[in-house]
Amino acid sequence: MNTKIEVTQLDHLSDARVVVAGDLDDAGGKLTRQQLKRVVESGKINLVVDLDGVGTLGSGGLAALIATLRLARDRGGSVRVQASQPHIRKVMELTGLTRIFRLSPDGAATHAAA
């Protein structure tokens, strides 16, 4: 499945919602990492990354999320992950990333406030 990313501006210029659809395997993770880097470099440093459309979350996808978090934090921002699918939440929990990312279970995460 091809990975697609849709970015939506939120209330503030530095806030955005990023909807990811597809598989975040090695190839999808690499593409996602590049696209998220561009989003952060464009000034969107407070992100809500919606993973509800993700089928597979592998090491490439996890690396993309971590790299994005580092970029955002370096610029004074934050990253929140929205994940309501049990298999995605499980991967995040097993890897310990729920301690690093603010994990939102559903569409309630509309702002990525620090």
N, C-alpha and C positions, 0 to 999 in steps of 0.2 A: 504494500500500500504506500503510495506517495505521501510524503509529509507536507502539510500545508500550514501556513501561519497567517493569522489575520490579526492585525493590530488596530485597536480602537482607542482613541484619545479619551481620557476621563476628564474630570473637572479642572484639574490643573495641567499646565503644559508639561510638567515633569511626570505625570501619571498616565499609565496606559494599561489596558487589558490586552493580553496576548492569548489568543485561542490557538491551540496546537491540535491538529488532527492528523492521524496516521500513526506510523510506527516510529518510536524513538529508539531504534536499534543503532548499529554503528553508522550506517549511511544517513539515516534520518536524524540522528543525533548531531552529526557533523554539519548537516544543512541547517538544523535548528540553531546550533551554536553560532554559526556565521550570521544568521538572520537576527538572532537576539542581540548579538554584539552590535550590529548596525542600529538596532532600536535604542540600545543604551547610549551609544555614541551620538545619536541624534538628539539626546537630551532627555529621553524618557528613562528616568532613573528609579522610579517607583512603579514596580510592575506587579500585576496579578497575572500569573501564568496558569491558564485553564487547561488542564490535562484530561478533561472529561471525554475528549474525542480521540484519545491515544489508545491504540490497541496493545502495543508492546512497549515497555519501558526497560531498556537495557542499559549497559554501562555507557554507551555513547550518549544516550539521553540524559543520564544522571550527570555525566561530565559537562554537558551543555548547560544544565541548570546550575551547577556549581560555578562554572566559569561566568555565567551571567550574574550570579549573586556577587561574586568578587568584583566584577566590573561596576555593578550598581553601587556596592558599598564603597568602593574607591572614590566614587563621585558623591557620596553622602546619601545614597538611596537605599531601597530595600526591595526584596522580592518575596511575594507571597504565592504559594502554589495552591490552586484549587483542584482537588481530586476527590470525586465522589465514588469512583469505581473501586471496589474492594481490592482487585489485583494490583492496581496502581498504588493505592494506599499501603498495601502490604510491602511492596518493593521499597517504598519510602521509609517505612518503619524498620524493615530488616536491615537496611543500609545505614540507619541512624540519621537519615536526612530530615526526619520530622523534628529533630532537635535543632537543626540549622535553619530550616525554612518554616515560616508560618504557614501551616497547612489549614486551608479552609475546605470544609466538606462539600459545599454546594455553591450555588449562585449568590449567596449572601456576600461574597467577597467582591464588592464593587470598587473599593478603593484600596490602594496599596500604601496606605499611610505608614510612615516609619514609626 
